[in-house]
Amino acid sequence: DIQMTQSPSTLSASVGDRVTITCRASHNINTWLAWYQQKPGKVPKLLIYKASNLESGVPSRFSGSGSGTEFTLTISGLQSDDFASYCCQQYNGSFTFGGGTKVEVK
Amino acid sequence: EVQLVESGGGLVQPGGSLRLSCVASGFSSSAYWMAWVRQPPGKGLEYVACIKEDGSEEYYVDSVKGRFTISRDSAKNSMYLQVNSLRTEDTALYYCARFCGGSAPRWYFDLWGRGTLVTVSS
């Protein structure tokens, strides 16, 4: 089974900051990776698919990069609406999620 | 409105059973692979099971094989998860989710329900 290790688990940031979240896969997953945003009491929202493709309607301050085993989600210019949890999901074979990163107010 | 609505969760004793339901509206769920994903309290998401558009294929995470059964009813635009022999570690919010892409699936989720809570405790 492919394990996904996400870091950090919590990140403190301010509006306007550049934020980077990392996901590492235990095996090569090429670019079969998605990123989601989740807010308390709300459903997960797809942000990025195939490692770097922005889902329709998602602001361009979100970007994804990486391939193989290491991936990053970057928020360039954090907005107040972006304080939330973020998780990655690999889909090379089966499906595994990272443990999540909570972006909180510094 | 395109949405998924889950129901059927509740408090159950270890060893007990429940049947979770997911009703789709605003689209034909029979055109999509669908899945159940769960989230234990304070923890990350975990894929549980998925089912092909026509119900002819189903797959499970190892930890639920032999205990959970996924199914669907196209006439009711619905999907189900029969959960048997429940364990305390099955306690979670169970989400119904749609794989993106319809008959040419891309294996990430573009639509989620709000979830139904299953609590396994004596």
Chai-1 contact restraints between the chains, C-beta under 6 A:
chainA,res_idxA,chainB,res_idxB,connection_type,confidence,min_distance_angstrom,max_distance_angstrom,comment,restraint_id
A,A34,B,Y108,contact,1.0,0.0,6.0,A-B,restraint_1
A,V43,B,W112,contact,1.0,0.0,6.0,A-B,restraint_2
A,V43,B,R114,contact,1.0,0.0,6.0,A-B,restraint_3
A,P44,B,W112,contact,1.0,0.0,6.0,A-B,restraint_4
A,L46,B,D110,contact,1.0,0.0,6.0,A-B,restraint_5
A,Y49,B,Y108,contact,1.0,0.0,6.0,A-B,restraint_6
A,Y91,B,W107,contact,1.0,0.0,6.0,A-B,restraint_7
A,Y91,B,Y108,contact,1.0,0.0,6.0,A-B,restraint_8
A,F95,B,Y47,contact,1.0,0.0,6.0,A-B,restraint_9
A,F97,B,G44,contact,1.0,0.0,6.0,A-B,restraint_10
A,F97,B,L45,contact,1.0,0.0,6.0,A-B,restraint_11
A,G99,B,G44,contact,1.0,0.0,6.0,A-B,restraint_12
A,G100,B,G44,contact,1.0,0.0,6.0,A-B,restraint_13
